[in-house]
Amino acid sequence: MVVSSEPYSVEYERTNKIEPELMAVVLGSLAYHGDIVISYPGEKVDAGNLGLLTRRSPTELGRFKHIERPRDMPIPAIMALCRLVGVNENMVKKKELHKDMLRATLERCSGLIDRTVKRIQWLKNVPELWGMDLVDDARAKEHQESLGKLKDFLEGIQAYDNPAKLVNFRYSEDEVISQQSRINILDMLDRREKLFSQFQSLVSYINQAEVLMPDNHPWRTSAQDAKGELAKLLAEDDPLQESAMSVERALKISRSEYVNAYIDLHKRARLGVADDKRKQQLMKDRRLEKLKRFRSLPLLDARHLERWIDRVGSLRSCFALTEKDLESKPRCPHCNFNPGQESTVLSSQIIDELEDALIDMEERWTHTVVSSLHDPTVEESIKLLEPSSQGKIAEVIECGTLSDDPSDELVQALIEVEGGLQKVEIDMEEVRQALIAAGSARKPDEVKDRFDELLSKKIKGSSTDKVRIVFTDKAN
């Protein structure tokens, strides 16, 4: 530097006549690109700490001691970093490829940071499969600590956004290589989450199936076996793909067995096409219509008929279910059959029982009505009826049966003549309790006395010649 001879003393560079401030800008640009290192008293400025220039005044910028050639970048450490993040390490050996190498490295590091942050958050609330954590609490805490260190390392790499800054790369080769175990943890946790995605739908299906299936059904053993296989798999640090596939097969087998079991129970609990037709025919049966007409008679148990009608109505029909319907959900989409809460007694068998019960009810009601007409009290009441009504009842007495299509006049006449009788109902459960109270081994007379005691209690205060006992069975 020299002082010019001009009136205003100006300091400038000797050869090119460049002022100090401009010289500082030129040198700073060269330092930014990694071509030089600027030496100031007490410190050196290079691409890695170029911000130090902004702390100096314009006058101080030009007062550097000297410039020097920068050090070479730590090739082994940079190559180790490339290998770590999956960038071609040979690019480090060619200076013209350093920009591309660094750009690719920073992009990979940025992606790893995103994955690491996401996985740390994931470890704070690990998903469950069948009530089992994908990662237990102790291992989750260890992994969070390791991934936290990996995150700090990767964020530190982001500072080297210029190839020239790599000359000051602060990590040794061994430090870079040591991060591989943490990336391995990251990869392992990614595979762990993949297990969740792989099994979630199957496990969710079987979970719902367990709620539906009766507690004592054999299929539950299959489900528990599959759950045991899954528990063993999750207990492994890093399950093999072959092991995962084996568990998946076990879960699929359990689901398939459930589908077969559910369809079998569905067929038992629901009426098929043929049995549905039988039900419809039963609801239109002439005997049912006949009993409905007579159910208002005092001596008949109308509640028995109502229970029969309710039971027929409770039989549900469904013949649309197929295996395909149960592929994604374990419940019939057409009728919502729940085998754990609904009866799985063979519906076709129930239809048979109901047909027999209807026949039996018709016979008993007919016998009750016809026999009551021979009662002396009733005979006296018949004489008080209109002649036409007396004729209707005479026809019943003569043929000993009830018409399938009784007239309103006949029904009303029967109500009137039987109205003078007092119906006393005794449920079969009351009879059973009375006889049990007599003891398990009693003389016939003692048992008879117990029944007589029950009978006396029921008809107390009533005229015995007008009382008529009607046995009922509320259990059926």
C-alpha positions as CSV (number, residue, x, y, z in Angstrom):
1,M,0.0,0.0,0.0
2,V,1.1,3.6,-0.7
3,V,-0.2,7.0,0.0
4,S,-1.2,8.9,-3.1
5,S,0.2,12.3,-3.9
6,E,-3.2,13.7,-4.5
7,P,-4.6,16.5,-2.2
8,Y,-6.8,14.0,-0.2
9,S,-4.5,11.2,1.0
10,V,-6.0,7.9,-0.1
11,E,-4.6,4.5,0.6
12,Y,-4.7,2.0,-2.3
13,E,-3.1,-1.1,-3.6
14,R,0.1,-0.6,-5.4
15,T,-0.3,-2.6,-8.6
16,N,-4.0,-2.2,-9.5
17,K,-4.7,0.9,-7.6
18,I,-7.6,-0.8,-5.6
19,E,-8.8,0.9,-2.5
20,P,-8.7,-1.1,0.8
21,E,-12.5,-1.5,1.1
22,L,-12.8,-2.9,-2.4
23,M,-9.8,-5.1,-1.8
24,A,-11.6,-6.5,1.3
25,V,-14.6,-7.4,-0.9
26,V,-12.4,-9.1,-3.5
27,L,-10.6,-11.1,-0.8
28,G,-13.9,-12.0,1.0
29,S,-15.3,-13.4,-2.3
30,L,-12.2,-15.5,-2.7
31,A,-12.4,-16.7,0.9
32,Y,-16.1,-17.6,0.4
33,H,-15.2,-19.8,-2.6
34,G,-12.5,-21.5,-0.5
35,D,-9.6,-20.1,-2.6
36,I,-7.8,-18.3,0.2
37,V,-7.6,-17.8,4.0
38,I,-7.4,-14.1,5.2
39,S,-5.1,-13.7,8.2
40,Y,-6.0,-10.8,10.7
41,P,-4.2,-10.2,13.9
42,G,-5.5,-12.8,16.3
43,E,-7.8,-14.7,13.9
44,K,-8.1,-16.2,10.4
45,V,-11.1,-15.9,8.1
46,D,-12.1,-18.6,5.7
47,A,-15.3,-20.0,4.1
48,G,-16.4,-21.5,7.4
49,N,-16.4,-18.3,9.4
50,L,-16.8,-15.6,6.8
51,G,-19.3,-13.8,9.1
52,L,-16.3,-12.4,11.1
53,L,-15.7,-9.9,8.3
54,T,-19.0,-8.2,9.1
55,R,-17.7,-7.3,12.6
56,R,-14.9,-5.1,11.2
57,S,-15.1,-1.5,10.1
58,P,-14.4,-0.6,6.5
59,T,-10.9,0.6,7.6
60,E,-10.1,-2.6,9.5
61,L,-11.2,-4.8,6.6
62,G,-8.2,-3.8,4.6
63,R,-5.7,-4.1,7.4
64,F,-5.2,-7.9,7.2
65,K,-1.7,-9.4,7.8
66,H,-1.6,-11.7,4.8
67,I,-3.5,-14.3,2.8
68,E,-2.7,-18.0,2.6
69,R,-3.7,-21.2,0.8
70,P,-6.6,-23.0,2.6
71,R,-6.0,-26.5,4.1
72,D,-7.3,-29.5,2.2
73,M,-10.7,-31.0,3.3
74,P,-10.5,-34.2,5.4
75,I,-11.1,-36.6,2.6
76,P,-11.6,-39.8,4.7
77,A,-14.3,-38.2,6.9
78,I,-16.1,-36.6,3.9
79,M,-16.1,-40.0,2.1
80,A,-17.4,-41.7,5.3
81,L,-20.3,-39.1,5.3
82,C,-21.1,-39.9,1.7
83,R,-21.3,-43.6,2.5
84,L,-23.4,-42.9,5.5
85,V,-26.1,-41.0,3.6
86,G,-25.9,-43.0,0.4
87,V,-24.0,-40.5,-1.9
88,N,-21.2,-41.7,-4.3
89,E,-18.0,-41.3,-2.3
90,N,-15.9,-41.1,-5.4
91,M,-17.3,-37.6,-6.0
92,V,-15.1,-36.4,-3.1
93,K,-11.9,-37.1,-5.1
94,K,-12.9,-34.7,-7.9
95,K,-13.0,-31.0,-7.0
96,E,-15.3,-30.2,-9.9
97,L,-17.9,-32.6,-8.5
98,H,-17.8,-31.2,-4.9
99,K,-20.8,-28.9,-5.4
100,D,-23.0,-31.8,-6.7
101,M,-21.7,-34.0,-3.9
102,L,-22.5,-31.5,-1.2
103,R,-25.9,-30.8,-2.6
104,A,-26.8,-34.5,-2.7
105,T,-25.4,-35.0,0.8
106,L,-27.4,-32.1,2.3
107,E,-30.6,-33.3,0.6
108,R,-30.0,-36.8,2.1
109,C,-29.3,-35.3,5.5
110,S,-32.4,-33.2,5.3
111,G,-34.5,-36.2,4.5
112,L,-32.9,-38.2,7.4
113,I,-33.6,-35.3,9.8
114,D,-37.3,-35.4,8.8
115,R,-37.4,-39.1,9.3
116,T,-35.6,-38.9,12.6
117,V,-37.9,-36.2,14.0
118,K,-41.0,-38.1,12.9
119,R,-39.7,-41.3,14.5
120,I,-38.8,-39.6,17.8
121,Q,-42.4,-38.3,18.0
122,W,-43.6,-41.8,17.1
123,L,-41.7,-43.3,20.0
124,K,-43.5,-41.1,22.4
125,N,-46.8,-42.7,21.6
126,V,-46.0,-46.2,20.1
127,P,-49.0,-47.9,18.5
128,E,-50.4,-51.1,19.8
129,L,-51.3,-54.4,18.1
130,W,-53.7,-56.5,20.0
131,G,-52.9,-54.6,23.2
132,M,-49.1,-55.1,22.7
133,D,-46.8,-52.1,22.1
134,L,-44.7,-52.3,18.9
135,V,-41.8,-51.2,21.0
136,D,-41.7,-51.6,24.8
137,D,-41.2,-48.5,27.0
138,A,-37.6,-49.3,28.0
139,R,-36.4,-49.7,24.4
140,A,-38.4,-46.7,23.2
141,K,-36.5,-44.5,25.7
142,E,-33.2,-45.8,24.5
143,H,-34.1,-45.3,20.9
144,Q,-35.3,-41.7,21.5
145,E,-31.9,-40.9,23.1
146,S,-29.9,-42.5,20.2
147,L,-32.1,-40.7,17.5
148,G,-31.7,-37.4,19.4
149,K,-27.9,-37.7,18.9
150,L,-28.4,-38.6,15.3
151,K,-30.6,-35.5,14.8
152,D,-27.9,-33.3,16.4
153,F,-25.3,-34.7,14.1
154,L,-27.3,-34.3,10.9
155,E,-28.3,-30.8,11.8
156,G,-24.6,-30.0,12.3
157,I,-23.9,-31.1,8.8
158,Q,-26.3,-28.5,7.5
159,A,-23.8,-25.8,8.4
160,Y,-21.5,-27.0,5.6
161,D,-23.5,-25.5,2.8
162,N,-20.5,-24.5,0.7
163,P,-17.8,-26.9,-0.5
164,A,-15.2,-24.5,0.8
165,K,-16.5,-24.9,4.3
166,L,-15.7,-28.6,4.3
167,V,-12.0,-27.8,4.9
168,N,-13.2,-27.1,8.5
169,F,-15.3,-30.3,8.8
170,R,-15.3,-30.9,12.5
171,Y,-16.2,-34.6,12.6
172,S,-13.6,-37.3,12.4
173,E,-14.0,-40.4,10.3
174,D,-14.8,-42.6,13.3
175,E,-17.4,-40.1,14.5
176,V,-19.2,-40.2,11.2
177,I,-19.0,-44.0,11.0
178,S,-20.5,-44.3,14.6
179,Q,-23.7,-42.7,13.3
180,Q,-24.4,-45.8,11.2
181,S,-25.7,-47.7,14.3
182,R,-28.2,-44.9,14.9
183,I,-29.4,-44.9,11.3
184,N,-29.8,-48.7,11.7
185,I,-32.2,-48.0,14.6
186,L,-34.1,-45.6,12.3
187,D,-34.4,-48.2,9.6
188,M,-35.4,-50.8,12.2
189,L,-38.2,-48.6,13.5
190,D,-39.4,-48.0,10.0
191,R,-39.6,-51.7,9.5
192,R,-41.4,-51.9,12.9
193,E,-44.0,-49.5,11.7
194,K,-44.4,-51.4,8.5
195,L,-45.3,-54.4,10.6
196,F,-48.1,-52.3,12.1
197,S,-49.4,-51.5,8.6
198,Q,-49.0,-55.1,7.6
199,F,-51.0,-56.6,10.5
200,Q,-53.3,-53.8,11.6
201,S,-56.3,-54.7,9.4
202,L,-56.0,-58.4,10.2
203,V,-55.6,-57.8,14.0
204,S,-58.5,-55.3,14.0
205,Y,-60.7,-57.9,12.2
206,I,-59.9,-60.7,14.6
207,N,-60.4,-58.3,17.6
208,Q,-63.9,-57.5,16.4
209,A,-64.5,-61.2,15.7
210,E,-63.6,-62.0,19.3
211,V,-66.3,-59.7,20.6
212,L,-68.9,-61.4,18.4
213,M,-68.0,-65.0,18.8
214,P,-69.4,-67.0,21.8
215,D,-67.0,-67.4,24.7
216,N,-67.0,-71.2,24.5
217,H,-66.5,-71.5,20.7
218,P,-63.5,-73.5,19.6
219,W,-62.4,-70.8,17.1
220,R,-61.1,-68.7,20.1
221,T,-58.2,-71.2,20.4
222,S,-57.1,-70.4,16.9
223,A,-57.3,-66.7,17.6
224,Q,-55.2,-67.0,20.8
225,D,-52.6,-69.1,19.0
226,A,-52.3,-66.4,16.3
227,K,-51.9,-63.8,19.1
228,G,-49.2,-65.8,20.7
229,E,-47.3,-65.9,17.4
230,L,-47.6,-62.1,17.1
231,A,-46.3,-61.6,20.6
232,K,-43.2,-63.7,19.9
233,L,-42.6,-61.6,16.8
234,L,-42.9,-58.3,18.6
235,A,-40.5,-59.5,21.3
236,E,-37.7,-59.8,18.7
237,D,-35.4,-56.7,18.3
238,D,-35.6,-56.7,14.6
239,P,-37.9,-59.5,13.2
240,L,-37.0,-61.2,10.0
241,Q,-39.3,-60.8,7.0
242,E,-39.8,-64.6,7.0
243,S,-41.0,-64.5,10.6
244,A,-43.4,-61.6,9.8
245,M,-44.8,-63.6,6.8
246,S,-45.3,-66.6,9.0
247,V,-47.3,-64.6,11.5
248,E,-49.3,-63.0,8.7
249,R,-50.2,-66.5,7.5
250,A,-51.4,-67.5,11.0
251,L,-53.6,-64.4,11.2
252,K,-55.1,-65.0,7.8
253,I,-55.8,-68.7,8.7
254,S,-57.5,-67.5,11.9
255,R,-59.6,-65.1,9.9
256,S,-60.5,-67.8,7.4
257,E,-61.6,-70.2,10.2
258,Y,-63.7,-67.4,11.8
259,V,-65.5,-66.8,8.5
260,N,-66.3,-70.5,8.2
261,A,-67.5,-70.7,11.8
262,Y,-69.5,-67.5,11.5
263,I,-71.3,-68.7,8.4
264,D,-72.1,-72.0,10.1
265,L,-73.6,-70.2,13.1
266,H,-75.4,-67.8,10.8
267,K,-77.1,-70.7,8.9
268,R,-78.3,-72.1,12.2
269,A,-79.6,-68.8,13.6
270,R,-81.2,-67.5,10.4
271,L,-83.8,-69.0,8.2
272,G,-82.8,-69.9,4.7
273,V,-85.1,-69.7,1.6
274,A,-87.0,-72.9,2.3
275,D,-87.5,-72.3,6.1
276,D,-88.5,-68.7,5.4
277,K,-91.3,-70.0,3.2
278,R,-92.3,-72.3,6.1
279,K,-92.4,-69.4,8.5
280,Q,-94.6,-67.3,6.1
281,Q,-96.9,-70.3,5.8
282,L,-97.0,-70.7,9.5
283,M,-98.0,-67.1,10.1
284,K,-100.9,-67.6,7.7
285,D,-101.9,-71.1,9.0
286,R,-105.7,-71.6,9.3
287,R,-105.1,-73.0,12.8
288,L,-103.4,-69.8,13.9
289,E,-106.3,-67.7,12.6
290,K,-108.7,-70.0,14.3
291,L,-107.0,-69.6,17.7
292,K,-106.8,-65.9,17.4
293,R,-110.6,-65.8,17.1
294,F,-111.0,-67.9,20.3
295,R,-108.3,-66.3,22.4
296,S,-110.8,-64.0,24.2
297,L,-112.6,-66.9,25.8
298,P,-112.2,-66.7,29.6
299,L,-111.0,-70.3,30.1
300,L,-108.2,-70.1,27.5
301,D,-104.6,-69.0,28.1
302,A,-104.3,-66.2,25.5
303,R,-100.7,-65.4,26.7
304,H,-99.6,-68.8,25.5
305,L,-100.7,-67.9,22.0
306,E,-99.1,-64.4,22.2
307,R,-95.7,-66.0,23.2
308,W,-96.0,-68.4,20.3
309,I,-96.6,-65.5,17.9
310,D,-93.7,-63.6,19.4
311,R,-91.5,-66.6,19.0
312,V,-92.4,-67.0,15.3
313,G,-91.8,-63.3,14.8
314,S,-88.4,-63.5,16.4
315,L,-87.1,-65.9,13.7
316,R,-85.1,-63.8,11.3
317,S,-84.5,-64.7,7.7
318,C,-81.2,-64.0,5.9
319,F,-80.0,-66.0,2.9
320,A,-77.8,-63.4,1.2
321,L,-74.6,-63.8,3.3
322,T,-71.4,-65.0,1.4
323,E,-67.8,-65.3,2.3
324,K,-67.0,-62.2,0.3
325,D,-69.3,-60.2,2.7
326,L,-67.0,-61.1,5.5
327,E,-63.7,-60.2,3.9
328,S,-63.3,-56.7,5.5
329,K,-65.9,-56.9,8.4
330,P,-66.6,-59.9,10.6
331,R,-70.4,-59.3,10.7
332,C,-73.2,-60.0,8.3
333,P,-74.0,-56.7,6.5
334,H,-77.5,-57.9,5.7
335,C,-78.8,-58.8,9.2
336,N,-76.0,-57.9,11.7
337,F,-76.1,-61.3,13.2
338,N,-74.2,-61.4,16.6
339,P,-73.6,-65.1,17.6
340,G,-72.4,-64.0,21.0
341,Q,-75.7,-62.5,21.9
342,E,-78.3,-64.3,19.7
343,S,-79.5,-67.9,19.9
344,T,-77.7,-70.3,17.6
345,V,-80.3,-73.1,17.9
346,L,-81.0,-74.5,14.5
347,S,-83.8,-72.4,13.2
348,S,-85.3,-75.1,11.0
349,Q,-85.6,-77.2,14.2
350,I,-87.5,-74.3,15.9
351,I,-89.9,-74.2,13.0
352,D,-90.7,-77.9,13.5
353,E,-91.2,-77.2,17.2
354,L,-93.5,-74.3,16.5
355,E,-95.6,-76.3,14.1
356,D,-96.0,-79.1,16.7
357,A,-96.8,-76.5,19.4
358,L,-99.5,-75.0,17.2
359,I,-101.1,-78.4,16.7
360,D,-101.0,-79.1,20.4
361,M,-102.4,-75.7,21.3
362,E,-105.4,-76.2,18.9
363,E,-106.1,-79.6,20.4
364,R,-105.9,-78.4,24.0
365,W,-108.0,-75.3,23.4
366,T,-110.6,-77.3,21.6
367,H,-110.8,-79.9,24.4
368,T,-111.0,-77.1,27.0
369,V,-113.9,-75.3,25.2
370,V,-115.9,-78.5,24.3
371,S,-115.5,-80.1,27.7
372,S,-116.6,-76.8,29.4
373,L,-119.9,-76.9,27.5
374,H,-120.8,-80.1,29.4
375,D,-120.4,-78.4,32.7
376,P,-123.7,-78.1,34.6
377,T,-123.2,-74.4,35.3
378,V,-122.5,-73.7,31.7
379,E,-125.4,-75.8,30.5
380,E,-127.7,-73.6,32.6
381,S,-126.2,-70.5,31.0
382,I,-126.7,-71.9,27.5
383,K,-130.4,-72.1,28.1
384,L,-130.4,-68.3,28.6
385,L,-129.0,-67.6,25.1
386,E,-130.9,-66.6,22.0
387,P,-132.1,-69.6,20.1
388,S,-129.7,-69.0,17.2
389,S,-126.7,-68.8,19.6
390,Q,-128.0,-72.0,21.3
391,G,-127.9,-73.6,17.9
392,K,-124.3,-72.6,17.3
393,I,-123.2,-74.1,20.6
394,A,-125.3,-77.3,20.0
395,E,-123.3,-77.8,16.8
396,V,-120.0,-77.6,18.7
397,I,-121.3,-80.1,21.3
398,E,-122.6,-82.5,18.7
399,C,-119.4,-82.6,16.5
400,G,-117.0,-82.2,19.5
401,T,-114.7,-79.7,17.8
402,L,-114.4,-76.1,16.9
403,S,-115.0,-74.7,13.4
404,D,-111.9,-73.4,11.5
405,D,-113.9,-70.3,10.6
406,P,-116.0,-69.6,13.7
407,S,-118.7,-66.9,13.4
408,D,-118.7,-63.8,15.7
409,E,-122.0,-65.1,17.1
410,L,-120.5,-68.4,18.2
411,V,-117.5,-66.7,19.8
412,Q,-119.7,-64.2,21.7
413,A,-122.0,-67.0,22.9
414,L,-119.0,-68.9,24.2
415,I,-117.8,-65.8,26.1
416,E,-121.2,-65.3,27.7
417,V,-121.7,-68.9,28.8
418,E,-118.2,-69.3,30.2
419,G,-118.4,-65.9,31.8
420,G,-120.2,-67.4,34.8
421,L,-117.1,-69.6,35.5
422,Q,-114.1,-68.3,37.5
423,K,-110.8,-69.1,35.9
424,V,-107.9,-69.7,38.3
425,E,-104.5,-69.9,36.7
426,I,-101.7,-72.1,38.2
427,D,-98.3,-71.9,36.6
428,M,-96.4,-75.2,36.3
429,E,-93.5,-73.5,38.1
430,E,-95.7,-73.0,41.1
431,V,-96.7,-76.7,41.0
432,R,-93.0,-77.7,40.8
433,Q,-92.0,-75.5,43.7
434,A,-94.9,-76.9,45.8
435,L,-93.9,-80.5,45.2
436,I,-90.2,-79.9,45.7
437,A,-91.1,-78.3,49.1
438,A,-92.5,-81.7,50.0
439,G,-89.1,-83.2,49.8
440,S,-87.3,-85.6,47.5
441,A,-88.6,-88.8,49.0
442,R,-92.2,-88.6,50.4
443,K,-95.3,-90.8,50.6
444,P,-97.9,-90.2,47.9
445,D,-100.3,-88.9,50.5
446,E,-97.8,-86.3,51.7
447,V,-97.2,-85.1,48.1
448,K,-101.0,-84.9,47.5
449,D,-101.3,-82.8,50.7
450,R,-98.8,-80.3,49.4
451,F,-100.6,-80.0,46.1
452,D,-103.9,-79.6,47.9
453,E,-102.4,-76.9,50.0
454,L,-101.4,-75.0,46.9
455,L,-104.9,-75.5,45.3
456,S,-106.6,-74.3,48.5
457,K,-104.5,-71.2,48.5
458,K,-105.4,-70.4,44.9
459,I,-109.2,-70.9,45.2
460,K,-109.6,-69.4,48.7
461,G,-112.7,-67.3,48.9
462,S,-114.1,-68.7,45.6
463,S,-117.1,-70.9,44.9
464,T,-115.6,-74.3,44.0
465,D,-118.5,-75.2,41.7
466,K,-117.7,-72.2,39.5
467,V,-113.9,-72.3,39.7
468,R,-112.1,-73.8,36.7
469,I,-108.3,-74.5,37.0
470,V,-106.2,-73.5,34.0
471,F,-102.6,-74.6,34.1
472,T,-100.1,-72.2,32.4
473,D,-96.4,-72.5,31.6
474,K,-94.8,-69.1,31.5
475,A,-91.4,-70.6,30.6
476,N,-92.7,-71.7,27.2
